[in-house]
Amino acid sequence: MDKQQGDQYEQYLQFAIDLAKKASEIIKAGQTARNTTNTENGGAGLKTKSSPLDFLTETDLAVENFIKSAIAETFPEHKLFVWPYTETEPGNC
């Protein structure tokens, strides 16, 4: 690996670390909302996917959208694969 490639990997790593820290704040806020909100579904914005045990929260969606937007903004030339089965074109995260 040459220096330029190593620098690029370091940039990706630092971006990922910063992104994870910011996403953790969204998750913490969502957890607080679920713990302090008593709604019919047992929490703030709680939905199910394939079964009652397969939860999808507003926080899940907010974090996914935050991450996709940050990647698209910072690295518009990158494609993004999001589990399950979602793939985007470069810049369309």
PyMOL Python script that loads the backbone (N, CA, C, O; Angstrom):
from pymol import cmd

cmd.read_pdbstr("""\
ATOM      1  N   MET A   1       0.852  -1.171   0.000  1.00  0.00           N
ATOM      2  CA  MET A   1       0.000   0.000   0.000  1.00  0.00           C
ATOM      3  C   MET A   1       0.901   1.238   0.000  1.00  0.00           C
ATOM      4  O   MET A   1       1.835   1.347   0.794  1.00  0.00           O
ATOM      5  N   ASP A   2       0.600   2.151  -0.897  1.00  0.00           N
ATOM      6  CA  ASP A   2       1.407   3.376  -0.939  1.00  0.00           C
ATOM      7  C   ASP A   2       0.860   4.406   0.053  1.00  0.00           C
ATOM      8  O   ASP A   2      -0.211   4.219   0.629  1.00  0.00           O
ATOM      9  N   LYS A   3       1.607   5.489   0.242  1.00  0.00           N
ATOM     10  CA  LYS A   3       1.243   6.505   1.237  1.00  0.00           C
ATOM     11  C   LYS A   3      -0.111   7.137   0.934  1.00  0.00           C
ATOM     12  O   LYS A   3      -0.907   7.362   1.846  1.00  0.00           O
ATOM     13  N   GLN A   4      -0.377   7.423  -0.330  1.00  0.00           N
ATOM     14  CA  GLN A   4      -1.642   8.055  -0.692  1.00  0.00           C
ATOM     15  C   GLN A   4      -2.827   7.146  -0.329  1.00  0.00           C
ATOM     16  O   GLN A   4      -3.841   7.605   0.197  1.00  0.00           O
ATOM     17  N   GLN A   5      -2.675   5.872  -0.619  1.00  0.00           N
ATOM     18  CA  GLN A   5      -3.736   4.927  -0.293  1.00  0.00           C
ATOM     19  C   GLN A   5      -3.897   4.804   1.228  1.00  0.00           C
ATOM     20  O   GLN A   5      -5.018   4.731   1.731  1.00  0.00           O
ATOM     21  N   GLY A   6      -2.790   4.781   1.949  1.00  0.00           N
ATOM     22  CA  GLY A   6      -2.846   4.739   3.406  1.00  0.00           C
ATOM     23  C   GLY A   6      -3.525   5.963   3.986  1.00  0.00           C
ATOM     24  O   GLY A   6      -4.297   5.853   4.939  1.00  0.00           O
ATOM     25  N   ASP A   7      -3.246   7.128   3.421  1.00  0.00           N
ATOM     26  CA  ASP A   7      -3.893   8.365   3.872  1.00  0.00           C
ATOM     27  C   ASP A   7      -5.399   8.309   3.618  1.00  0.00           C
ATOM     28  O   ASP A   7      -6.191   8.771   4.439  1.00  0.00           O
ATOM     29  N   GLN A   8      -5.787   7.739   2.474  1.00  0.00           N
ATOM     30  CA  GLN A   8      -7.204   7.625   2.141  1.00  0.00           C
ATOM     31  C   GLN A   8      -7.904   6.686   3.135  1.00  0.00           C
ATOM     32  O   GLN A   8      -9.006   6.982   3.597  1.00  0.00           O
ATOM     33  N   TYR A   9      -7.273   5.570   3.458  1.00  0.00           N
ATOM     34  CA  TYR A   9      -7.862   4.659   4.439  1.00  0.00           C
ATOM     35  C   TYR A   9      -7.975   5.311   5.806  1.00  0.00           C
ATOM     36  O   TYR A   9      -8.950   5.087   6.523  1.00  0.00           O
ATOM     37  N   GLU A  10      -6.991   6.109   6.170  1.00  0.00           N
ATOM     38  CA  GLU A  10      -7.033   6.832   7.444  1.00  0.00           C
ATOM     39  C   GLU A  10      -8.197   7.824   7.443  1.00  0.00           C
ATOM     40  O   GLU A  10      -8.872   7.980   8.461  1.00  0.00           O
ATOM     41  N   GLN A  11      -8.439   8.493   6.321  1.00  0.00           N
ATOM     42  CA  GLN A  11      -9.565   9.416   6.194  1.00  0.00           C
ATOM     43  C   GLN A  11     -10.889   8.663   6.368  1.00  0.00           C
ATOM     44  O   GLN A  11     -11.786   9.136   7.066  1.00  0.00           O
ATOM     45  N   TYR A  12     -11.009   7.498   5.736  1.00  0.00           N
ATOM     46  CA  TYR A  12     -12.229   6.688   5.863  1.00  0.00           C
ATOM     47  C   TYR A  12     -12.437   6.248   7.312  1.00  0.00           C
ATOM     48  O   TYR A  12     -13.552   6.301   7.832  1.00  0.00           O
ATOM     49  N   LEU A  13     -11.357   5.817   7.956  1.00  0.00           N
ATOM     50  CA  LEU A  13     -11.447   5.364   9.336  1.00  0.00           C
ATOM     51  C   LEU A  13     -11.891   6.496  10.251  1.00  0.00           C
ATOM     52  O   LEU A  13     -12.786   6.302  11.073  1.00  0.00           O
ATOM     53  N   GLN A  14     -11.295   7.657  10.130  1.00  0.00           N
ATOM     54  CA  GLN A  14     -11.667   8.782  10.980  1.00  0.00           C
ATOM     55  C   GLN A  14     -13.104   9.207  10.727  1.00  0.00           C
ATOM     56  O   GLN A  14     -13.829   9.539  11.665  1.00  0.00           O
ATOM     57  N   PHE A  15     -13.522   9.199   9.462  1.00  0.00           N
ATOM     58  CA  PHE A  15     -14.907   9.521   9.119  1.00  0.00           C
ATOM     59  C   PHE A  15     -15.854   8.535   9.799  1.00  0.00           C
ATOM     60  O   PHE A  15     -16.860   8.940  10.382  1.00  0.00           O
ATOM     61  N   ALA A  16     -15.535   7.239   9.726  1.00  0.00           N
ATOM     62  CA  ALA A  16     -16.389   6.212  10.322  1.00  0.00           C
ATOM     63  C   ALA A  16     -16.471   6.369  11.839  1.00  0.00           C
ATOM     64  O   ALA A  16     -17.546   6.220  12.420  1.00  0.00           O
ATOM     65  N   ILE A  17     -15.360   6.663  12.472  1.00  0.00           N
ATOM     66  CA  ILE A  17     -15.357   6.864  13.919  1.00  0.00           C
ATOM     67  C   ILE A  17     -16.214   8.061  14.295  1.00  0.00           C
ATOM     68  O   ILE A  17     -17.031   7.974  15.212  1.00  0.00           O
ATOM     69  N   ASP A  18     -16.039   9.167  13.604  1.00  0.00           N
ATOM     70  CA  ASP A  18     -16.832  10.374  13.889  1.00  0.00           C
ATOM     71  C   ASP A  18     -18.319  10.121  13.632  1.00  0.00           C
ATOM     72  O   ASP A  18     -19.171  10.563  14.402  1.00  0.00           O
ATOM     73  N   LEU A  19     -18.621   9.411  12.550  1.00  0.00           N
ATOM     74  CA  LEU A  19     -20.003   9.099  12.212  1.00  0.00           C
ATOM     75  C   LEU A  19     -20.638   8.226  13.290  1.00  0.00           C
ATOM     76  O   LEU A  19     -21.787   8.451  13.672  1.00  0.00           O
ATOM     77  N   ALA A  20     -19.908   7.243  13.777  1.00  0.00           N
ATOM     78  CA  ALA A  20     -20.424   6.365  14.832  1.00  0.00           C
ATOM     79  C   ALA A  20     -20.696   7.149  16.114  1.00  0.00           C
ATOM     80  O   ALA A  20     -21.697   6.904  16.787  1.00  0.00           O
ATOM     81  N   LYS A  21     -19.829   8.073  16.450  1.00  0.00           N
ATOM     82  CA  LYS A  21     -20.040   8.892  17.653  1.00  0.00           C
ATOM     83  C   LYS A  21     -21.299   9.742  17.516  1.00  0.00           C
ATOM     84  O   LYS A  21     -22.079   9.856  18.462  1.00  0.00           O
ATOM     85  N   LYS A  22     -21.497  10.337  16.343  1.00  0.00           N
ATOM     86  CA  LYS A  22     -22.687  11.168  16.122  1.00  0.00           C
ATOM     87  C   LYS A  22     -23.949  10.307  16.114  1.00  0.00           C
ATOM     88  O   LYS A  22     -24.974  10.699  16.671  1.00  0.00           O
ATOM     89  N   ALA A  23     -23.875   9.138  15.485  1.00  0.00           N
ATOM     90  CA  ALA A  23     -25.025   8.230  15.443  1.00  0.00           C
ATOM     91  C   ALA A  23     -25.384   7.755  16.851  1.00  0.00           C
ATOM     92  O   ALA A  23     -26.558   7.550  17.159  1.00  0.00           O
ATOM     93  N   SER A  24     -24.374   7.581  17.700  1.00  0.00           N
ATOM     94  CA  SER A  24     -24.654   7.131  19.068  1.00  0.00           C
ATOM     95  C   SER A  24     -25.487   8.157  19.823  1.00  0.00           C
ATOM     96  O   SER A  24     -26.277   7.789  20.692  1.00  0.00           O
ATOM     97  N   GLU A  25     -25.323   9.432  19.509  1.00  0.00           N
ATOM     98  CA  GLU A  25     -26.138  10.469  20.153  1.00  0.00           C
ATOM     99  C   GLU A  25     -27.602  10.345  19.736  1.00  0.00           C
ATOM    100  O   GLU A  25     -28.499  10.549  20.553  1.00  0.00           O
ATOM    101  N   ILE A  26     -27.846  10.013  18.470  1.00  0.00           N
ATOM    102  CA  ILE A  26     -29.222   9.800  17.998  1.00  0.00           C
ATOM    103  C   ILE A  26     -29.815   8.590  18.709  1.00  0.00           C
ATOM    104  O   ILE A  26     -30.972   8.614  19.128  1.00  0.00           O
ATOM    105  N   ILE A  27     -29.026   7.540  18.842  1.00  0.00           N
ATOM    106  CA  ILE A  27     -29.491   6.317  19.506  1.00  0.00           C
ATOM    107  C   ILE A  27     -29.804   6.595  20.972  1.00  0.00           C
ATOM    108  O   ILE A  27     -30.831   6.144  21.480  1.00  0.00           O
ATOM    109  N   LYS A  28     -28.937   7.328  21.656  1.00  0.00           N
ATOM    110  CA  LYS A  28     -29.172   7.657  23.063  1.00  0.00           C
ATOM    111  C   LYS A  28     -30.459   8.464  23.231  1.00  0.00           C
ATOM    112  O   LYS A  28     -31.241   8.212  24.148  1.00  0.00           O
ATOM    113  N   ALA A  29     -30.673   9.424  22.348  1.00  0.00           N
ATOM    114  CA  ALA A  29     -31.886  10.236  22.417  1.00  0.00           C
ATOM    115  C   ALA A  29     -33.122   9.377  22.164  1.00  0.00           C
ATOM    116  O   ALA A  29     -34.149   9.556  22.819  1.00  0.00           O
ATOM    117  N   GLY A  30     -33.028   8.453  21.225  1.00  0.00           N
ATOM    118  CA  GLY A  30     -34.147   7.555  20.949  1.00  0.00           C
ATOM    119  C   GLY A  30     -34.438   6.637  22.114  1.00  0.00           C
ATOM    120  O   GLY A  30     -35.599   6.381  22.433  1.00  0.00           O
ATOM    121  N   GLN A  31     -33.393   6.139  22.752  1.00  0.00           N
ATOM    122  CA  GLN A  31     -33.572   5.281  23.926  1.00  0.00           C
ATOM    123  C   GLN A  31     -34.252   6.049  25.044  1.00  0.00           C
ATOM    124  O   GLN A  31     -35.143   5.521  25.709  1.00  0.00           O
ATOM    125  N   THR A  32     -33.845   7.277  25.255  1.00  0.00           N
ATOM    126  CA  THR A  32     -34.469   8.110  26.280  1.00  0.00           C
ATOM    127  C   THR A  32     -35.949   8.315  25.967  1.00  0.00           C
ATOM    128  O   THR A  32     -36.796   8.244  26.858  1.00  0.00           O
ATOM    129  N   ALA A  33     -36.251   8.569  24.696  1.00  0.00           N
ATOM    130  CA  ALA A  33     -37.648   8.776  24.301  1.00  0.00           C
ATOM    131  C   ALA A  33     -38.468   7.515  24.531  1.00  0.00           C
ATOM    132  O   ALA A  33     -39.598   7.595  25.012  1.00  0.00           O
ATOM    133  N   ARG A  34     -37.920   6.353  24.195  1.00  0.00           N
ATOM    134  CA  ARG A  34     -38.653   5.099  24.407  1.00  0.00           C
ATOM    135  C   ARG A  34     -38.871   4.832  25.895  1.00  0.00           C
ATOM    136  O   ARG A  34     -39.906   4.290  26.286  1.00  0.00           O
ATOM    137  N   ASN A  35     -37.916   5.204  26.708  1.00  0.00           N
ATOM    138  CA  ASN A  35     -38.035   4.948  28.139  1.00  0.00           C
ATOM    139  C   ASN A  35     -38.959   5.934  28.843  1.00  0.00           C
ATOM    140  O   ASN A  35     -39.440   5.646  29.939  1.00  0.00           O
ATOM    141  N   THR A  36     -39.216   7.079  28.244  1.00  0.00           N
ATOM    142  CA  THR A  36     -40.036   8.093  28.910  1.00  0.00           C
ATOM    143  C   THR A  36     -41.394   8.285  28.247  1.00  0.00           C
ATOM    144  O   THR A  36     -42.209   9.071  28.730  1.00  0.00           O
ATOM    145  N   THR A  37     -41.648   7.578  27.145  1.00  0.00           N
ATOM    146  CA  THR A  37     -42.903   7.729  26.422  1.00  0.00           C
ATOM    147  C   THR A  37     -43.692   6.434  26.517  1.00  0.00           C
ATOM    148  O   THR A  37     -43.172   5.363  26.205  1.00  0.00           O
ATOM    149  N   ASN A  38     -44.914   6.523  26.934  1.00  0.00           N
ATOM    150  CA  ASN A  38     -45.764   5.344  27.030  1.00  0.00           C
ATOM    151  C   ASN A  38     -46.810   5.436  25.926  1.00  0.00           C
ATOM    152  O   ASN A  38     -47.809   6.140  26.074  1.00  0.00           O
ATOM    153  N   THR A  39     -46.584   4.726  24.815  1.00  0.00           N
ATOM    154  CA  THR A  39     -47.530   4.733  23.707  1.00  0.00           C
ATOM    155  C   THR A  39     -48.167   3.355  23.587  1.00  0.00           C
ATOM    156  O   THR A  39     -47.767   2.417  24.277  1.00  0.00           O
ATOM    157  N   GLU A  40     -49.128   3.241  22.737  1.00  0.00           N
ATOM    158  CA  GLU A  40     -49.851   1.992  22.545  1.00  0.00           C
ATOM    159  C   GLU A  40     -48.922   0.829  22.190  1.00  0.00           C
ATOM    160  O   GLU A  40     -49.163  -0.304  22.608  1.00  0.00           O
ATOM    161  N   ASN A  41     -47.871   1.098  21.429  1.00  0.00           N
ATOM    162  CA  ASN A  41     -46.959   0.038  21.004  1.00  0.00           C
ATOM    163  C   ASN A  41     -45.843  -0.237  22.002  1.00  0.00           C
ATOM    164  O   ASN A  41     -44.960  -1.047  21.722  1.00  0.00           O
ATOM    165  N   GLY A  42     -45.861   0.405  23.139  1.00  0.00           N
ATOM    166  CA  GLY A  42     -44.864   0.128  24.160  1.00  0.00           C
ATOM    167  C   GLY A  42     -43.616   0.969  24.064  1.00  0.00           C
ATOM    168  O   GLY A  42     -42.643   0.689  24.764  1.00  0.00           O
ATOM    169  N   GLY A  43     -43.603   1.978  23.235  1.00  0.00           N
ATOM    170  CA  GLY A  43     -42.432   2.833  23.131  1.00  0.00           C
ATOM    171  C   GLY A  43     -42.603   3.850  22.029  1.00  0.00           C
ATOM    172  O   GLY A  43     -43.532   3.752  21.226  1.00  0.00           O
ATOM    173  N   ALA A  44     -41.728   4.814  21.983  1.00  0.00           N
ATOM    174  CA  ALA A  44     -41.818   5.886  20.996  1.00  0.00           C
ATOM    175  C   ALA A  44     -41.489   5.358  19.609  1.00  0.00           C
ATOM    176  O   ALA A  44     -40.364   4.928  19.354  1.00  0.00           O
ATOM    177  N   GLY A  45     -42.457   5.391  18.725  1.00  0.00           N
ATOM    178  CA  GLY A  45     -42.214   5.044  17.339  1.00  0.00           C
ATOM    179  C   GLY A  45     -41.846   3.589  17.094  1.00  0.00           C
ATOM    180  O   GLY A  45     -41.064   3.312  16.184  1.00  0.00           O
ATOM    181  N   LEU A  46     -42.369   2.667  17.856  1.00  0.00           N
ATOM    182  CA  LEU A  46     -42.022   1.262  17.706  1.00  0.00           C
ATOM    183  C   LEU A  46     -42.933   0.601  16.685  1.00  0.00           C
ATOM    184  O   LEU A  46     -44.156   0.691  16.790  1.00  0.00           O
ATOM    185  N   LYS A  47     -42.344  -0.062  15.700  1.00  0.00           N
ATOM    186  CA  LYS A  47     -43.072  -0.823  14.689  1.00  0.00           C
ATOM    187  C   LYS A  47     -42.452  -2.205  14.637  1.00  0.00           C
ATOM    188  O   LYS A  47     -41.391  -2.441  15.214  1.00  0.00           O
ATOM    189  N   THR A  48     -43.113  -3.113  13.947  1.00  0.00           N
ATOM    190  CA  THR A  48     -42.510  -4.415  13.720  1.00  0.00           C
ATOM    191  C   THR A  48     -42.344  -4.617  12.229  1.00  0.00           C
ATOM    192  O   THR A  48     -43.041  -4.004  11.421  1.00  0.00           O
ATOM    193  N   LYS A  49     -41.408  -5.488  11.875  1.00  0.00           N
ATOM    194  CA  LYS A  49     -41.155  -5.805  10.466  1.00  0.00           C
ATOM    195  C   LYS A  49     -41.816  -7.138  10.158  1.00  0.00           C
ATOM    196  O   LYS A  49     -43.025  -7.177   9.927  1.00  0.00           O
ATOM    197  N   SER A  50     -41.071  -8.220  10.149  1.00  0.00           N
ATOM    198  CA  SER A  50     -41.595  -9.512   9.734  1.00  0.00           C
ATOM    199  C   SER A  50     -42.371 -10.242  10.828  1.00  0.00           C
ATOM    200  O   SER A  50     -43.166 -11.133  10.531  1.00  0.00           O
ATOM    201  N   SER A  51     -42.148  -9.876  12.084  1.00  0.00           N
ATOM    202  CA  SER A  51     -42.840 -10.525  13.191  1.00  0.00           C
ATOM    203  C   SER A  51     -42.845  -9.584  14.387  1.00  0.00           C
ATOM    204  O   SER A  51     -42.131  -8.581  14.390  1.00  0.00           O
ATOM    205  N   PRO A  52     -43.647  -9.900  15.404  1.00  0.00           N
ATOM    206  CA  PRO A  52     -43.656  -9.050  16.602  1.00  0.00           C
ATOM    207  C   PRO A  52     -42.311  -8.976  17.316  1.00  0.00           C
ATOM    208  O   PRO A  52     -42.098  -8.084  18.136  1.00  0.00           O
ATOM    209  N   LEU A  53     -41.411  -9.891  17.019  1.00  0.00           N
ATOM    210  CA  LEU A  53     -40.088  -9.876  17.647  1.00  0.00           C
ATOM    211  C   LEU A  53     -39.039  -9.183  16.788  1.00  0.00           C
ATOM    212  O   LEU A  53     -37.883  -9.073  17.196  1.00  0.00           O
ATOM    213  N   ASP A  54     -39.424  -8.715  15.608  1.00  0.00           N
ATOM    214  CA  ASP A  54     -38.501  -8.055  14.676  1.00  0.00           C
ATOM    215  C   ASP A  54     -38.828  -6.566  14.673  1.00  0.00           C
ATOM    216  O   ASP A  54     -39.604  -6.091  13.843  1.00  0.00           O
ATOM    217  N   PHE A  55     -38.224  -5.832  15.617  1.00  0.00           N
ATOM    218  CA  PHE A  55     -38.573  -4.433  15.842  1.00  0.00           C
ATOM    219  C   PHE A  55     -37.890  -3.489  14.856  1.00  0.00           C
ATOM    220  O   PHE A  55     -36.773  -3.737  14.402  1.00  0.00           O
ATOM    221  N   LEU A  56     -38.579  -2.418  14.542  1.00  0.00           N
ATOM    222  CA  LEU A  56     -38.026  -1.317  13.765  1.00  0.00           C
ATOM    223  C   LEU A  56     -38.521  -0.038  14.434  1.00  0.00           C
ATOM    224  O   LEU A  56     -39.723   0.220  14.487  1.00  0.00           O
ATOM    225  N   THR A  57     -37.594   0.752  14.937  1.00  0.00           N
ATOM    226  CA  THR A  57     -37.988   1.972  15.634  1.00  0.00           C
ATOM    227  C   THR A  57     -37.715   3.190  14.751  1.00  0.00           C
ATOM    228  O   THR A  57     -36.999   3.117  13.753  1.00  0.00           O
ATOM    229  N   GLU A  58     -38.308   4.300  15.151  1.00  0.00           N
ATOM    230  CA  GLU A  58     -38.013   5.564  14.480  1.00  0.00           C
ATOM    231  C   GLU A  58     -36.527   5.878  14.600  1.00  0.00           C
ATOM    232  O   GLU A  58     -35.933   6.475  13.703  1.00  0.00           O
ATOM    233  N   THR A  59     -35.946   5.478  15.698  1.00  0.00           N
ATOM    234  CA  THR A  59     -34.515   5.690  15.902  1.00  0.00           C
ATOM    235  C   THR A  59     -33.700   4.903  14.883  1.00  0.00           C
ATOM    236  O   THR A  59     -32.730   5.426  14.333  1.00  0.00           O
ATOM    237  N   ASP A  60     -34.082   3.645  14.621  1.00  0.00           N
ATOM    238  CA  ASP A  60     -33.396   2.845  13.604  1.00  0.00           C
ATOM    239  C   ASP A  60     -33.385   3.588  12.269  1.00  0.00           C
ATOM    240  O   ASP A  60     -32.350   3.715  11.616  1.00  0.00           O
ATOM    241  N   LEU A  61     -34.556   4.071  11.885  1.00  0.00           N
ATOM    242  CA  LEU A  61     -34.669   4.777  10.607  1.00  0.00           C
ATOM    243  C   LEU A  61     -33.896   6.086  10.615  1.00  0.00           C
ATOM    244  O   LEU A  61     -33.253   6.430   9.623  1.00  0.00           O
ATOM    245  N   ALA A  62     -33.950   6.815  11.716  1.00  0.00           N
ATOM    246  CA  ALA A  62     -33.231   8.091  11.805  1.00  0.00           C
ATOM    247  C   ALA A  62     -31.723   7.879  11.685  1.00  0.00           C
ATOM    248  O   ALA A  62     -31.037   8.634  10.996  1.00  0.00           O
ATOM    249  N   VAL A  63     -31.212   6.849  12.360  1.00  0.00           N
ATOM    250  CA  VAL A  63     -29.777   6.572  12.300  1.00  0.00           C
ATOM    251  C   VAL A  63     -29.381   6.139  10.897  1.00  0.00           C
ATOM    252  O   VAL A  63     -28.372   6.601  10.366  1.00  0.00           O
ATOM    253  N   GLU A  64     -30.167   5.258  10.295  1.00  0.00           N
ATOM    254  CA  GLU A  64     -29.847   4.814   8.936  1.00  0.00           C
ATOM    255  C   GLU A  64     -29.836   5.999   7.971  1.00  0.00           C
ATOM    256  O   GLU A  64     -28.915   6.130   7.165  1.00  0.00           O
ATOM    257  N   ASN A  65     -30.838   6.850   8.044  1.00  0.00           N
ATOM    258  CA  ASN A  65     -30.898   8.012   7.150  1.00  0.00           C
ATOM    259  C   ASN A  65     -29.749   8.983   7.412  1.00  0.00           C
ATOM    260  O   ASN A  65     -29.183   9.541   6.472  1.00  0.00           O
ATOM    261  N   PHE A  66     -29.404   9.186   8.669  1.00  0.00           N
ATOM    262  CA  PHE A  66     -28.282  10.051   9.025  1.00  0.00           C
ATOM    263  C   PHE A  66     -26.985   9.528   8.409  1.00  0.00           C
ATOM    264  O   PHE A  66     -26.231  10.286   7.799  1.00  0.00           O
ATOM    265  N   ILE A  67     -26.732   8.242   8.571  1.00  0.00           N
ATOM    266  CA  ILE A  67     -25.501   7.644   8.046  1.00  0.00           C
ATOM    267  C   ILE A  67     -25.473   7.702   6.526  1.00  0.00           C
ATOM    268  O   ILE A  67     -24.455   8.069   5.940  1.00  0.00           O
ATOM    269  N   LYS A  68     -26.568   7.347   5.889  1.00  0.00           N
ATOM    270  CA  LYS A  68     -26.616   7.381   4.420  1.00  0.00           C
ATOM    271  C   LYS A  68     -26.384   8.791   3.893  1.00  0.00           C
ATOM    272  O   LYS A  68     -25.655   8.979   2.919  1.00  0.00           O
ATOM    273  N   SER A  69     -27.000   9.781   4.532  1.00  0.00           N
ATOM    274  CA  SER A  69     -26.833  11.170   4.088  1.00  0.00           C
ATOM    275  C   SER A  69     -25.401  11.653   4.277  1.00  0.00           C
ATOM    276  O   SER A  69     -24.845  12.325   3.408  1.00  0.00           O
ATOM    277  N   ALA A  70     -24.810  11.311   5.408  1.00  0.00           N
ATOM    278  CA  ALA A  70     -23.431  11.739   5.680  1.00  0.00           C
ATOM    279  C   ALA A  70     -22.451  11.129   4.682  1.00  0.00           C
ATOM    280  O   ALA A  70     -21.537  11.806   4.210  1.00  0.00           O
ATOM    281  N   ILE A  71     -22.642   9.858   4.365  1.00  0.00           N
ATOM    282  CA  ILE A  71     -21.764   9.208   3.377  1.00  0.00           C
ATOM    283  C   ILE A  71     -21.956   9.835   2.005  1.00  0.00           C
ATOM    284  O   ILE A  71     -20.979  10.122   1.313  1.00  0.00           O
ATOM    285  N   ALA A  72     -23.203  10.050   1.604  1.00  0.00           N
ATOM    286  CA  ALA A  72     -23.472  10.636   0.289  1.00  0.00           C
ATOM    287  C   ALA A  72     -22.889  12.039   0.165  1.00  0.00           C
ATOM    288  O   ALA A  72     -22.391  12.426  -0.892  1.00  0.00           O
ATOM    289  N   GLU A  73     -22.958  12.790   1.251  1.00  0.00           N
ATOM    290  CA  GLU A  73     -22.444  14.160   1.245  1.00  0.00           C
ATOM    291  C   GLU A  73     -20.915  14.183   1.217  1.00  0.00           C
ATOM    292  O   GLU A  73     -20.314  14.978   0.494  1.00  0.00           O
ATOM    293  N   THR A  74     -20.299  13.319   1.997  1.00  0.00           N
ATOM    294  CA  THR A  74     -18.846  13.327   2.139  1.00  0.00           C
ATOM    295  C   THR A  74     -18.143  12.572   1.015  1.00  0.00           C
ATOM    296  O   THR A  74     -17.073  12.975   0.559  1.00  0.00           O
ATOM    297  N   PHE A  75     -18.748  11.483   0.576  1.00  0.00           N
ATOM    298  CA  PHE A  75     -18.154  10.640  -0.469  1.00  0.00           C
ATOM    299  C   PHE A  75     -19.193  10.372  -1.560  1.00  0.00           C
ATOM    300  O   PHE A  75     -19.668   9.243  -1.688  1.00  0.00           O
ATOM    301  N   PRO A  76     -19.552  11.386  -2.345  1.00  0.00           N
ATOM    302  CA  PRO A  76     -20.626  11.225  -3.327  1.00  0.00           C
ATOM    303  C   PRO A  76     -20.330  10.182  -4.404  1.00  0.00           C
ATOM    304  O   PRO A  76     -21.250   9.705  -5.068  1.00  0.00           O
ATOM    305  N   GLU A  77     -19.070   9.828  -4.583  1.00  0.00           N
ATOM    306  CA  GLU A  77     -18.721   8.844  -5.607  1.00  0.00           C
ATOM    307  C   GLU A  77     -18.887   7.402  -5.124  1.00  0.00           C
ATOM    308  O   GLU A  77     -18.748   6.469  -5.914  1.00  0.00           O
ATOM    309  N   HIS A  78     -19.182   7.210  -3.843  1.00  0.00           N
ATOM    310  CA  HIS A  78     -19.294   5.860  -3.275  1.00  0.00           C
ATOM    311  C   HIS A  78     -20.700   5.306  -3.424  1.00  0.00           C
ATOM    312  O   HIS A  78     -21.687   6.040  -3.357  1.00  0.00           O
ATOM    313  N   LYS A  79     -20.771   3.998  -3.626  1.00  0.00           N
ATOM    314  CA  LYS A  79     -22.040   3.290  -3.547  1.00  0.00           C
ATOM    315  C   LYS A  79     -22.207   2.838  -2.113  1.00  0.00           C
ATOM    316  O   LYS A  79     -21.229   2.703  -1.377  1.00  0.00           O
ATOM    317  N   LEU A  80     -23.438   2.606  -1.719  1.00  0.00           N
ATOM    318  CA  LEU A  80     -23.716   2.206  -0.358  1.00  0.00           C
ATOM    319  C   LEU A  80     -24.591   0.969  -0.374  1.00  0.00           C
ATOM    320  O   LEU A  80     -25.616   0.934  -1.056  1.00  0.00           O
ATOM    321  N   PHE A  81     -24.190  -0.040   0.373  1.00  0.00           N
ATOM    322  CA  PHE A  81     -24.995  -1.241   0.548  1.00  0.00           C
ATOM    323  C   PHE A  81     -25.528  -1.232   1.961  1.00  0.00           C
ATOM    324  O   PHE A  81     -24.758  -1.207   2.922  1.00  0.00           O
ATOM    325  N   VAL A  82     -26.849  -1.252   2.093  1.00  0.00           N
ATOM    326  CA  VAL A  82     -27.491  -1.206   3.399  1.00  0.00           C
ATOM    327  C   VAL A  82     -28.280  -2.494   3.579  1.00  0.00           C
ATOM    328  O   VAL A  82     -29.105  -2.856   2.740  1.00  0.00           O
ATOM    329  N   TRP A  83     -28.015  -3.182   4.686  1.00  0.00           N
ATOM    330  CA  TRP A  83     -28.740  -4.404   4.971  1.00  0.00           C
ATOM    331  C   TRP A  83     -30.155  -4.073   5.373  1.00  0.00           C
ATOM    332  O   TRP A  83     -30.326  -3.083   6.084  1.00  0.00           O
ATOM    333  N   PRO A  84     -31.162  -4.781   5.003  1.00  0.00           N
ATOM    334  CA  PRO A  84     -31.127  -5.911   4.103  1.00  0.00           C
ATOM    335  C   PRO A  84     -31.471  -5.496   2.685  1.00  0.00           C
ATOM    336  O   PRO A  84     -32.482  -4.833   2.453  1.00  0.00           O
ATOM    337  N   TYR A  85     -30.661  -5.873   1.769  1.00  0.00           N
ATOM    338  CA  TYR A  85     -30.938  -5.835   0.335  1.00  0.00           C
ATOM    339  C   TYR A  85     -31.138  -4.468  -0.271  1.00  0.00           C
ATOM    340  O   TYR A  85     -31.879  -4.342  -1.246  1.00  0.00           O
ATOM    341  N   THR A  86     -30.530  -3.472   0.247  1.00  0.00           N
ATOM    342  CA  THR A  86     -30.636  -2.143  -0.339  1.00  0.00           C
ATOM    343  C   THR A  86     -29.283  -1.745  -0.892  1.00  0.00           C
ATOM    344  O   THR A  86     -28.277  -1.819  -0.186  1.00  0.00           O
ATOM    345  N   GLU A  87     -29.247  -1.327  -2.140  1.00  0.00           N
ATOM    346  CA  GLU A  87     -28.017  -0.832  -2.728  1.00  0.00           C
ATOM    347  C   GLU A  87     -28.353   0.457  -3.449  1.00  0.00           C
ATOM    348  O   GLU A  87     -29.381   0.556  -4.120  1.00  0.00           O
ATOM    349  N   THR A  88     -27.491   1.432  -3.310  1.00  0.00           N
ATOM    350  CA  THR A  88     -27.733   2.722  -3.947  1.00  0.00           C
ATOM    351  C   THR A  88     -26.640   3.017  -4.948  1.00  0.00           C
ATOM    352  O   THR A  88     -25.544   2.462  -4.883  1.00  0.00           O
ATOM    353  N   GLU A  89     -26.952   3.886  -5.860  1.00  0.00           N
ATOM    354  CA  GLU A  89     -25.957   4.364  -6.808  1.00  0.00           C
ATOM    355  C   GLU A  89     -25.107   5.432  -6.131  1.00  0.00           C
ATOM    356  O   GLU A  89     -25.531   6.004  -5.126  1.00  0.00           O
ATOM    357  N   PRO A  90     -23.926   5.712  -6.652  1.00  0.00           N
ATOM    358  CA  PRO A  90     -23.102   6.762  -6.049  1.00  0.00           C
ATOM    359  C   PRO A  90     -23.872   8.066  -5.905  1.00  0.00           C
ATOM    360  O   PRO A  90     -24.546   8.510  -6.835  1.00  0.00           O
ATOM    361  N   GLY A  91     -23.765   8.668  -4.742  1.00  0.00           N
ATOM    362  CA  GLY A  91     -24.407   9.955  -4.484  1.00  0.00           C
ATOM    363  C   GLY A  91     -25.888   9.874  -4.168  1.00  0.00           C
ATOM    364  O   GLY A  91     -26.501  10.893  -3.852  1.00  0.00           O
ATOM    365  N   ASN A  92     -26.486   8.676  -4.246  1.00  0.00           N
ATOM    366  CA  ASN A  92     -27.914   8.526  -3.978  1.00  0.00           C
ATOM    367  C   ASN A  92     -28.161   7.681  -2.752  1.00  0.00           C
ATOM    368  O   ASN A  92     -29.032   6.812  -2.756  1.00  0.00           O
ATOM    369  N   CYS A  93     -27.415   7.924  -1.720  1.00  0.00           N
ATOM    370  CA  CYS A  93     -27.545   7.120  -0.499  1.00  0.00           C
ATOM    371  C   CYS A  93     -28.874   7.414   0.185  1.00  0.00           C
ATOM    372  O   CYS A  93     -29.171   6.836   1.230  1.00  0.00           O
TER     373      CYS A  93
END
""", "prot")
cmd.dss("prot")
cmd.show_as("cartoon", "prot")
cmd.util.cbc("prot")
cmd.orient("prot")
